[in-house]
Amino acid sequence: MDFSHFQYQKQSLYCSHYVPHVSPFRSIFLFYNRRRIITLLFFWRLPLSPLAILRQTIALSIHFFPNEERKLNCQNQKSEVLISARKPRNMALLEFFGCAFLAFGPPLAMFLITIAKDPIRIIILIASAFFWLLALLMSSLLWLVADTLNSPIVVGVVFSVLLQELFRYLIYLLLRKAEVGLKKLTESDTAIITNKNILAYVSGLGFGIISGTFSLVNVLADATGPGTVGLHGDSNLFFLTSSLTTLCFVLLHTAWGVLFFHALDTKKFLPLIWVVTSHLLVSLLTLMNPSQLYLATILPAYAVLVVTALWAAGAAGASFTSLKKCLTIQPKTVQVRVED
């Protein structure tokens, strides 16, 4: 529910602050903010209802109008507050699709263009996503232990990043061991075997897609409405910032995968150190989001993305000439065989 404004004695206030019994009320009926609240009001009026205790302190009535405007009267023994609420469902859906396409549009295009046509690449992408899920499971178990010890969230973030890089190393070992089997399965297309950067790219994209999905799925679920952010004075840029951060992490995981595999193949530890440290840096930067320091999070994260992407492209053999040729539209030459 999107509460457009609250007025009580010419001052702004929040319903949850004014009516403290809303929290247990909401936990009992998960459809508290929906039209099915009429059913709730029926039980509210029953003398033997479990909600009869709340009736002693709160009298609740709700009225629906043709213009979708609802008025919720919450009153206790002394005071009364009138809350006007509008539910812009269409705007919430637009925000949902906008944030979803912003976060997953480029990764989806990368998947369709470079991976979807090759079943072996799809299998590798799914295997990489599974390894990331294993890292998430281990991180969750460690977080449960850290939470019982009252450890700060920074500890959980650090261990989560280290576990992700550990499982990235494990998927690297698995793919290198499976190269012989992949050669037998890809007799028609040997590029995925001869060019090891393709395996790294697919593995990194698998890490990024599953990471972004788990990061943003709950946010997108709330973005569908009813209502939007900003009720308690929070920034209305939360959904946009979450989508930009998710996109950044998906692309970073892809570049990290290429750079990580290249470092292990060539025995160069500087790229390996950069992958781990930059992953830690960007992850720790997100801890500033609760303070609404969004620019302090997004700008350094995308700066790290640019550096990592250029480094990964150079490691994969890209150059300025090849980049220019890739971006330039060249006419196709058709050879015609003429017989006398």
Sequence and secondary structure as in RCSB ss.txt:
>XXXX:A:sequence
MDFSHFQYQKQSLYCSHYVPHVSPFRSIFLFYNRRRIITLLFFWRLPLSPLAILRQTIALSIHFFPNEERKLNCQ
NQKSEVLISARKPRNMALLEFFGCAFLAFGPPLAMFLITIAKDPIRIIILIASAFFWLLALLMSSLLWLVADTLN
SPIVVGVVFSVLLQELFRYLIYLLLRKAEVGLKKLTESDTAIITNKNILAYVSGLGFGIISGTFSLVNVLADATG
PGTVGLHGDSNLFFLTSSLTTLCFVLLHTAWGVLFFHALDTKKFLPLIWVVTSHLLVSLLTLMNPSQLYLATILP
AYAVLVVTALWAAGAAGASFTSLKKCLTIQPKTVQVRVED
>XXXX:A:secstr
 EEEEEEBTTB   HHHH TTHHHHHHH TTTTSTTHHHHHHHHH TT TTHHHHTT EEEEEE TTSEEEEEEE
 SS EEEEEEE  HHHHHHHHHHHHHHHHHHHHHHHHHHTTT HHHHHHHHHHHHHHHHHHHHHHHHHHHHHHTT
  HHHHHHHHHHHHHHHHHHHHHHHHHTHHHHHHH SS  HHHH HHHHHHHHHHHHHHHHHHHHHHHHHHHHTS
SS S TTS  TTHHHHHHHHHHHHHHHHHHHHHHHHHHHHHT HHHHHHHHHHHHHHHHHGGGGGGT HHHHHHH
HHHHHHHHHHHHHHHTT  HHHHHHHHS            
